[in-house]
């Protein structure tokens, strides 16, 4: 007696490759490294761009404070914007520096720059150390005039 055969013969199950899981993990790892590298590069460029934007305003405020510390009232006065120079003469500026008390050191604690309707302005926050030893916080308003940053607030 013969046993009837099935109308089809089942295929043996496909062998799973030994290296399938490692290949997937390596591919996922490479993609993650590339994505993280792209994000890191983007953050670096953002920080670099922001630093480039605020550095000139910071440098102008530091130059102003250095002139005040050195007692060079004429040099500091030249770094004031036109509006402030119209409000006070060089002698009034020097008098204000003496009345408020000379500073002997400064530390910049913050810088902010923005452009609104084509006008670029900013603020520089600093801790000033007075000749007498005390410290005080000040916010220096900065404005860009004719391509140069100027102090545009009453420094006293």
Secondary structure as the mmCIF struct_conf table of DSSP 4:
data_model
#
loop_
_struct_conf.conf_type_id
_struct_conf.id
_struct_conf.beg_label_comp_id
_struct_conf.beg_label_asym_id
_struct_conf.beg_label_seq_id
_struct_conf.end_label_comp_id
_struct_conf.end_label_asym_id
_struct_conf.end_label_seq_id
HELX_LH_PP_P HELX_LH_PP_P1 UNK A 2 UNK A 6
BEND BEND1 UNK A 7 UNK A 8
HELX_LH_PP_P HELX_LH_PP_P2 UNK A 10 UNK A 17
TURN_TY1_P TURN_TY1_P1 UNK A 18 UNK A 19
HELX_RH_AL_P HELX_RH_AL_P1 UNK A 20 UNK A 69
TURN_TY1_P TURN_TY1_P2 UNK A 70 UNK A 71
HELX_RH_AL_P HELX_RH_AL_P2 UNK A 73 UNK A 78
TURN_TY1_P TURN_TY1_P3 UNK A 79 UNK A 79
STRN STRN1 UNK A 80 UNK A 80
HELX_RH_AL_P HELX_RH_AL_P3 UNK A 82 UNK A 87
BEND BEND2 UNK A 88 UNK A 88
HELX_RH_AL_P HELX_RH_AL_P4 UNK A 90 UNK A 100
STRN STRN2 UNK A 103 UNK A 116
TURN_TY1_P TURN_TY1_P4 UNK A 117 UNK A 118
STRN STRN3 UNK A 119 UNK A 130
TURN_TY1_P TURN_TY1_P5 UNK A 131 UNK A 132
BEND BEND3 UNK A 133 UNK A 133
STRN STRN4 UNK A 135 UNK A 145
TURN_TY1_P TURN_TY1_P6 UNK A 146 UNK A 147
STRN STRN5 UNK A 148 UNK A 151
BEND BEND4 UNK A 153 UNK A 153
#
